[in-house]
Each structure stands twice: as C-alpha cells, then as structure tokens.
Amino acid sequence: RRDVFVKRVVAGPGDVVEVRDRVVYVNGAAAAGAAAATAPAYTLEPRRVPPGSLFVLGDNRNRSFDSHVWGALPRENVVGHVILRYWPPGRFGLVEH
C-alpha cells in the first residue's frame, strides 16, 4: 500500500527553508506562496533542500504530516498535481499553476 498526500510545494532544490515567529521563510524572505489555514506554531531551524527534492507543507500547518516532520520529499515520490479545489465551497474551481 502506498500513502498519497496532497501538500503545497514551498521550496525546491537548493532553497533554504526556516520557520520562526509563526512564518515560513524561503531563502530569508517570507514565503508568499505558502498560504495556510493556520500559521505554524512550531519552529524549524534553517535547512537546505537537497538536489532532486522538494520541501512540502500541508495547509493545516500544525496537524500536517509533511516536510517539517519527515524532511525533504524526493521528487520521484511526486505522483501528480492538484487541478481542482473543492473546499471551502466558496473557492471551488480549478487551481492555477
């Protein structure tokens, strides 16, 4: 059995990710594309995303099983991308990439 998760890609290979003061930083700047349902209540020391990997976070930052727990995701483990949002109902529609 293979588990599949839907996560937001926050950083790519070579980027440095850090979480402090409830904000996600990528390469020292607040990550504009890291929108979340809740701000992270944890800290994460700066870490560089290795080659061939991605740093992914769930939108429910404090309850998500994601890169802040298990580290960078090897690119070969990505099986697709989101094309449709159904929640919340007021934002139902296609996801722009």
DSSP file (Angstrom, degrees, kcal/mol; ACC not computed):
  #  RESIDUE AA STRUCTURE BP1 BP2  ACC     N-H-->O    O-->H-N    N-H-->O    O-->H-N    TCO  KAPPA ALPHA  PHI   PSI    X-CA   Y-CA   Z-CA
    1    1 A R              0   0    0      0, 0.0     2,-0.5     0, 0.0     0, 0.0   0.000 360.0 360.0 360.0 136.5    0.0    0.0    0.0
    2    2 A R        -     0   0    0      2,-0.0     2,-0.2     0, 0.0     0, 0.0  -0.960 360.0-138.5-117.1 122.7    1.3    3.4   -0.9
    3    3 A D        -     0   0    0     -2,-0.5     2,-0.4     2,-0.0     0, 0.0  -0.565  16.2-161.1 -77.8 141.0    0.1    6.5    1.0
    4    4 A V        -     0   0    0     -2,-0.2     2,-0.3    74,-0.0    74,-0.1  -0.991   7.7-173.9-125.2 132.0   -0.6    9.6   -1.0
    5    5 A F        -     0   0    0     -2,-0.4     2,-0.6     2,-0.0    61,-0.0  -0.916  22.5-134.4-122.8 149.1   -0.8   13.1    0.5
    6    6 A V        +     0   0    0     -2,-0.3     2,-0.3    75,-0.0    75,-0.0  -0.928  40.5 162.3-101.8 119.1   -1.8   16.4   -1.0
    7    7 A K        -     0   0    0     -2,-0.6     2,-0.5    51,-0.1    51,-0.2  -0.897  39.9-113.6-134.7 160.9    0.8   19.1    0.0
    8    8 A R  E     -A   57   0A   0     49,-2.9    49,-2.5    -2,-0.3     2,-0.6  -0.848  29.4-127.6 -95.7 127.5    1.8   22.5   -1.1
    9    9 A V  E     +A   56   0A   0     -2,-0.5    47,-0.2    47,-0.2     3,-0.1  -0.668  34.3 170.3 -75.4 120.2    5.4   22.8   -2.5
   10   10 A V  E     +     0   0A   0     45,-2.9     2,-0.3    -2,-0.6    46,-0.2   0.750  60.2   9.6-102.4 -32.8    7.1   25.6   -0.6
   11   11 A A  E     -A   55   0A   0     44,-1.6    44,-2.7     4,-0.1    -1,-0.3  -0.994  61.4-148.7-151.6 153.5   10.7   25.3   -1.7
   12   12 A G    >   -     0   0    0     -2,-0.3     3,-2.1    42,-0.2    37,-0.3  -0.460  50.8 -42.7-113.4-174.3   12.8   23.5   -4.3
   13   13 A P  T 3  S+     0   0    0      0, 0.0    -1,-0.2     0, 0.0     3,-0.1  -0.204 125.6  14.2 -54.2 132.8   16.3   22.1   -4.6
   14   14 A G  T 3  S+     0   0    0     35,-3.2     2,-0.1     1,-0.3    34,-0.0   0.180  94.9 125.4  88.2 -17.5   18.9   24.5   -3.1
   15   15 A D    <   -     0   0    0     -3,-2.1    34,-3.0    35,-0.1     2,-0.5  -0.400  57.1-133.3 -72.9 152.4   16.4   26.7   -1.3
   16   16 A V  E     -B   48   0B   0     32,-0.2    11,-3.2    -3,-0.1    12,-0.4  -0.942  21.8-163.5-108.4 123.2   16.8   27.3    2.4
   17   17 A V  E     +BC  47  26B   0     30,-2.8    30,-2.0    -2,-0.5     2,-0.3  -0.853  14.1 166.1-109.5 141.0   13.6   26.8    4.5
   18   18 A E  E     - C   0  25B   0      7,-2.2     7,-3.5    -2,-0.4     2,-0.5  -0.989  21.4-154.2-149.0 146.6   13.1   28.1    8.0
   19   19 A V  E     +BC  44  24B   0     25,-2.0    25,-2.5    -2,-0.3     2,-0.3  -0.985  31.2 145.8-124.9 121.3   10.0   28.6   10.3
   20   20 A R  E >   + C   0  23B   0      3,-2.0     3,-1.7    -2,-0.5    23,-0.1  -0.990  61.4  13.2-151.1 150.3   10.2   31.2   13.0
   21   21 A D  T 3  S-     0   0    0     -2,-0.3     3,-0.1     1,-0.3    22,-0.1   0.840 128.8 -61.8  51.5  37.2    7.7   33.6   14.7
   22   22 A R  T 3  S+     0   0    0     20,-0.3     2,-0.4     1,-0.2    -1,-0.3   0.689 114.4 111.5  67.4  21.1    4.8   31.7   13.0
   23   23 A V  E <   -C   20   0B   0     -3,-1.7    -3,-2.0    16,-0.1     2,-0.5  -0.977  64.1-133.9-128.3 139.6    6.1   32.5    9.5
   24   24 A V  E     -C   19   0B   0     -2,-0.4     7,-2.8    -5,-0.2     2,-0.4  -0.810  25.5-164.7 -90.0 127.9    7.6   30.2    6.8
   25   25 A Y  E     -CD  18  30B   0     -7,-3.5    -7,-2.2    -2,-0.5     2,-0.5  -0.933  10.6-168.2-115.1 137.7   10.8   31.7    5.2
   26   26 A V  E >  S-CD  17  29B   0      3,-2.8     3,-1.6    -2,-0.4    -9,-0.2  -0.989  81.1 -13.4-124.0 121.3   12.4   30.6    2.0
   27   27 A N  T 3  S-     0   0    0    -11,-3.2    -1,-0.1    -2,-0.5   -10,-0.1   0.851 130.5 -54.3  54.8  37.5   15.8   32.0    1.3
   28   28 A G  T 3  S+     0   0    0    -12,-0.4     2,-0.4     1,-0.2    -1,-0.3   0.341 118.3 101.3  85.4  -5.8   15.3   34.6    4.1
   29   29 A A  E <  S-D   26   0B   0     -3,-1.6    -3,-2.8     1,-0.0    -1,-0.2  -0.878  83.9 -98.5-113.7 144.9   12.1   36.0    2.8
   30   30 A A  E     -D   25   0B   0     -2,-0.4     2,-0.8    -5,-0.2    -5,-0.3  -0.386  46.8-113.7 -57.2 131.5    8.5   35.3    4.0
   31   31 A A    >   -     0   0    0     -7,-2.8     3,-1.3     1,-0.2    -7,-0.2  -0.593  28.9-169.4 -77.7 107.1    7.1   32.7    1.6
   32   32 A A  T 3  S+     0   0    0     -2,-0.8     3,-0.3     1,-0.3    -1,-0.2   0.844  86.1  51.1 -65.3 -34.8    4.3   34.4   -0.3
   33   33 A G  T 3  S+     0   0    0      1,-0.2    -1,-0.3   -23,-0.1    -2,-0.1   0.244  86.3  89.6 -88.1  14.3    3.1   31.1   -1.9
   34   34 A A    <   +     0   0    0     -3,-1.3    -1,-0.2   -10,-0.1   -10,-0.1  -0.110  56.5 163.7-103.7  36.5    3.0   29.3    1.5
   35   35 A A        -     0   0    0     -3,-0.3     2,-0.3     2,-0.0     3,-0.1  -0.181  13.0-179.3 -54.0 144.8   -0.6   30.3    2.3
   36   36 A A        -     0   0    0      1,-0.1    24,-0.2    24,-0.0    23,-0.1  -0.979  43.3-123.1-147.7 157.4   -2.1   28.1    5.1
   37   37 A A  S    S+     0   0    0     22,-2.0     2,-0.3    -2,-0.3    23,-0.2   0.848 104.2  17.2 -66.8 -34.7   -5.3   27.7    7.1
   38   38 A T  B    S-e   60   0C   0     21,-1.2    23,-0.6    -3,-0.1    -1,-0.2  -0.986  85.5-110.9-138.4 147.8   -3.3   28.2   10.3
   39   39 A A        -     0   0    0     -2,-0.3     2,-0.1     1,-0.1    23,-0.1  -0.501  48.4 -95.1 -73.4 145.9    0.1   29.8   11.0
   40   40 A P        -     0   0    0      0, 0.0    -1,-0.1     0, 0.0   -18,-0.1  -0.418  27.8-163.1 -66.2 133.4    2.8   27.3   12.1
   41   41 A A        +     0   0    0     -2,-0.1     2,-0.3   -20,-0.1   -20,-0.0   0.150  69.3  73.6 -98.7  17.0    3.1   27.1   15.9
   42   42 A Y  S    S-     0   0    0    -22,-0.0   -20,-0.3     2,-0.0     2,-0.3  -0.766  74.0-128.7-122.4 167.6    6.4   25.4   15.6
   43   43 A T        -     0   0    0     -2,-0.3     2,-0.4   -23,-0.1   -23,-0.2  -0.875  14.5-164.9-114.7 154.6    9.9   26.5   14.7
   44   44 A L  E     -B   19   0B   0    -25,-2.5   -25,-2.0    -2,-0.3     3,-0.1  -0.968  21.0-128.2-140.5 120.1   12.2   24.9   12.2
   45   45 A E  E     -     0   0B   0     -2,-0.4   -28,-0.1   -27,-0.2   -25,-0.0  -0.309  48.1 -79.7 -63.0 151.0   15.9   25.6   12.0
   46   46 A P  E     +     0   0B   0      0, 0.0     2,-0.3     0, 0.0   -28,-0.2  -0.252  57.9 176.3 -54.2 134.8   17.2   26.6    8.5
   47   47 A R  E     -B   17   0B   0    -30,-2.0   -30,-2.8    -3,-0.1     2,-0.4  -0.995  26.6-128.3-144.2 138.9   17.7   23.7    6.3
   48   48 A R  E     -B   16   0B   0     -2,-0.3   -32,-0.2   -32,-0.2   -33,-0.1  -0.695  24.6-123.2 -87.5 134.4   18.7   23.4    2.6
   49   49 A V        -     0   0    0    -34,-3.0   -35,-3.2    -2,-0.4     3,-0.1  -0.651  34.0-126.3 -75.8 123.8   16.5   21.4    0.3
   50   50 A P    >   -     0   0    0      0, 0.0     3,-1.4     0, 0.0   -35,-0.1  -0.222  34.5 -79.2 -70.1 161.0   18.8   18.8   -1.3
   51   51 A P  T 3  S+     0   0    0      0, 0.0     3,-0.1     0, 0.0   -39,-0.0  -0.272 118.2  21.8 -56.0 142.5   19.1   18.2   -5.0
   52   52 A G  T 3  S+     0   0    0      1,-0.3    23,-3.3    -3,-0.1    24,-0.4   0.640 109.1 100.0  75.5  14.0   16.2   16.3   -6.5
   53   53 A S  E <   -F   74   0D   0     -3,-1.4     2,-0.3    21,-0.3    -1,-0.3  -0.840  54.7-150.4-130.7 165.6   13.9   17.1   -3.6
   54   54 A L  E     -F   73   0D   0     19,-2.4    19,-3.5    -2,-0.3     2,-0.6  -0.944  16.6-132.7-130.3 153.0   11.1   19.4   -2.6
   55   55 A F  E     -A   11   0A   0    -44,-2.7   -45,-2.9    -2,-0.3   -44,-1.6  -0.952  33.7-174.8-106.6 118.4   10.0   20.9    0.7
   56   56 A V  E     -A    9   0A   0     -2,-0.6    11,-2.3    15,-0.3    12,-0.4  -0.892  10.9-172.7-120.8 144.4    6.2   20.4    1.1
   57   57 A L  E     -A    8   0A   0    -49,-2.5   -49,-2.9    -2,-0.4     2,-0.2  -0.983  22.2-125.4-133.0 145.3    3.8   21.6    3.8
   58   58 A G        -     0   0    0     -2,-0.4     6,-0.1   -51,-0.2   -51,-0.1  -0.538  26.3-119.7 -80.9 155.4    0.1   20.9    4.4
   59   59 A D  S    S+     0   0    0      1,-0.2   -22,-2.0    -2,-0.2     2,-1.4   0.773 110.5  65.0 -70.1 -25.0   -2.2   23.8    4.7
   60   60 A N  B >> S-e   38   0C   0      1,-0.2     3,-2.1   -23,-0.2     4,-0.6  -0.634  78.8-174.8 -92.9  75.3   -3.2   22.8    8.2
   61   61 A R  G >4 S+     0   0    0     -2,-1.4     3,-0.5   -23,-0.6    -1,-0.2   0.741  71.0  49.1 -47.6 -40.6    0.4   23.5    9.4
   62   62 A N  G 34 S+     0   0    0      1,-0.2    -1,-0.3    -3,-0.1    -3,-0.0   0.569 120.4  33.5 -85.3  -7.7    0.1   22.3   13.0
   63   63 A R  G <4 S+     0   0    0     -3,-2.1     2,-0.3    -5,-0.1    -1,-0.2   0.228  91.9 116.8-125.5  11.5   -1.5   19.0   12.2
   64   64 A S    <<  -     0   0    0     -4,-0.6     2,-1.0    -3,-0.5     4,-0.1  -0.652  59.0-141.6 -93.1 138.5    0.1   18.1    8.9
   65   65 A F        +     0   0    0     -2,-0.3     2,-0.2     4,-0.1    -3,-0.0  -0.828  61.2 114.8 -92.0  99.0    2.3   15.1    8.3
   66   66 A D  S >> S-     0   0    0     -2,-1.0     4,-2.5    -5,-0.1     3,-2.0  -0.636  80.0 -48.6-150.3-161.5    4.8   16.9    5.9
   67   67 A S  H 3> S+     0   0    0    -11,-2.3     4,-1.7     1,-0.3   -10,-0.1   0.743 123.0  64.7 -62.6 -24.0    8.4   18.0    5.4
   68   68 A H  H 34 S+     0   0    0    -12,-0.4    -1,-0.3     2,-0.2     4,-0.1   0.738 115.6  32.4 -70.7 -16.8    8.5   19.7    8.8
   69   69 A V  H <4 S+     0   0    0     -3,-2.0    -2,-0.2     2,-0.2    -1,-0.1   0.843 136.1  20.0 -98.6 -51.0    8.1   16.2   10.2
   70   70 A W  H  < S-     0   0    0     -4,-2.5    -3,-0.2     1,-0.3    -2,-0.2   0.341 101.2-124.5-110.1   6.8    9.9   13.9    7.7
   71   71 A G     <  -     0   0    0     -4,-1.7    -1,-0.3    -5,-0.3   -15,-0.3  -0.317  59.3  -4.4  87.0-168.8   12.2   16.2    5.8
   72   72 A A        -     0   0    0    -17,-0.1   -17,-0.2     1,-0.1   -23,-0.0  -0.245  66.7-126.2 -64.6 147.6   12.5   16.9    2.1
   73   73 A L  E     -F   54   0D   0    -19,-3.5   -19,-2.4     2,-0.0     2,-0.1  -0.847  22.7-120.4 -97.0 121.9   10.4   14.9   -0.3
   74   74 A P  E >   -F   53   0D   0      0, 0.0     3,-2.4     0, 0.0   -21,-0.3  -0.417  21.6-127.8 -60.0 133.5   12.3   13.1   -3.1
   75   75 A R  G >  S+     0   0    0    -23,-3.3     3,-1.9     1,-0.3   -22,-0.1   0.817 106.3  65.2 -54.8 -34.0   11.0   14.4   -6.5
   76   76 A E  G 3  S+     0   0    0    -24,-0.4    -1,-0.3     1,-0.3   -23,-0.1   0.646  92.3  64.3 -67.9 -11.3   10.4   10.9   -7.7
   77   77 A N  G <  S+     0   0    0     -3,-2.4     2,-0.4     2,-0.0    -1,-0.3   0.518  76.7 103.6 -86.8  -5.8    7.8   10.4   -5.0
   78   78 A V    <   +     0   0    0     -3,-1.9     3,-0.1    -4,-0.3   -74,-0.0  -0.659  45.5 178.6 -77.9 126.9    5.6   13.1   -6.5
   79   79 A V        -     0   0    0     -2,-0.4     2,-0.3     1,-0.2    -1,-0.1   0.482  55.8 -37.0-110.1  -4.8    2.7   11.4   -8.3
   80   80 A G        -     0   0    0      2,-0.0     2,-0.3     0, 0.0    -1,-0.2  -0.984  56.9 -99.9 173.9-170.1    0.7   14.4   -9.6
   81   81 A H        -     0   0    0     -2,-0.3     2,-0.2    -3,-0.1   -75,-0.0  -0.975  37.5 -97.0-140.6 156.8   -0.6   17.9   -9.0
   82   82 A V        +     0   0    0     -2,-0.3     3,-0.1     1,-0.1    -2,-0.0  -0.491  37.4 167.5 -73.6 135.9   -3.8   19.4   -7.9
   83   83 A I        +     0   0    0      1,-0.3    12,-1.7    -2,-0.2     2,-0.4   0.552  63.2  42.7-120.0 -17.9   -6.2   20.6  -10.6
   84   84 A L  E     -G   94   0E   0     10,-0.3     2,-0.5     8,-0.0    -1,-0.3  -0.995  59.1-158.0-138.0 132.8   -9.4   21.2   -8.7
   85   85 A R  E     +G   93   0E   0      8,-3.2     8,-2.3    -2,-0.4    -3,-0.0  -0.917  15.6 169.2-106.2 132.5  -10.2   22.7   -5.3
   86   86 A Y        +     0   0    0     -2,-0.5     6,-0.2     1,-0.2    -1,-0.1   0.491  45.2 100.1-118.2  -7.8  -13.5   21.7   -3.6
   87   87 A W  S    S+     0   0    0      4,-0.2    -1,-0.2     1,-0.2     0, 0.0  -0.999  75.3  28.7-136.2 135.4  -13.0   23.2   -0.1
   88   88 A P  S >  S-     0   0    0      0, 0.0     3,-2.7     0, 0.0    -1,-0.2   0.596  85.5-136.1 -73.1 155.7  -14.0   25.6    1.0
   89   89 A P  G >  S+     0   0    0      0, 0.0     3,-1.5     0, 0.0    -2,-0.1   0.793 101.2  62.9 -52.3 -33.2  -17.1   25.7   -1.2
   90   90 A G  G 3  S+     0   0    0      1,-0.3    -3,-0.1     3,-0.0    -4,-0.0   0.647 106.9  44.8 -68.8 -13.5  -16.7   29.4   -1.9
   91   91 A R  G <  S+     0   0    0     -3,-2.7    -1,-0.3    -5,-0.1    -6,-0.2   0.131  80.4 144.2-115.2  18.5  -13.4   28.7   -3.6
   92   92 A F    <   +     0   0    0     -3,-1.5     2,-0.3    -6,-0.2    -6,-0.2  -0.319  35.5  74.2 -57.0 135.1  -14.5   25.7   -5.6
   93   93 A G  E    S-G   85   0E   0     -8,-2.3    -8,-3.2     2,-0.0     2,-0.1  -0.899  82.2 -30.3 151.3-175.7  -12.8   25.6   -9.0
   94   94 A L  E     -G   84   0E   0     -2,-0.3     2,-0.5   -10,-0.2   -10,-0.3  -0.383  55.4-125.9 -69.8 146.3   -9.7   25.0  -11.0
   95   95 A V        -     0   0    0    -12,-1.7     2,-0.3    -2,-0.1    -1,-0.1  -0.830  20.5-134.2 -95.8 127.2   -6.3   25.6   -9.3
   96   96 A E              0   0    0     -2,-0.5   -13,-0.0     1,-0.1     0, 0.0  -0.611 360.0 360.0 -80.8 140.6   -4.0   27.9  -11.2
   97   97 A H              0   0    0     -2,-0.3    -1,-0.1   -14,-0.0   -14,-0.0   0.329 360.0 360.0-117.8 360.0   -0.3   26.8  -11.5
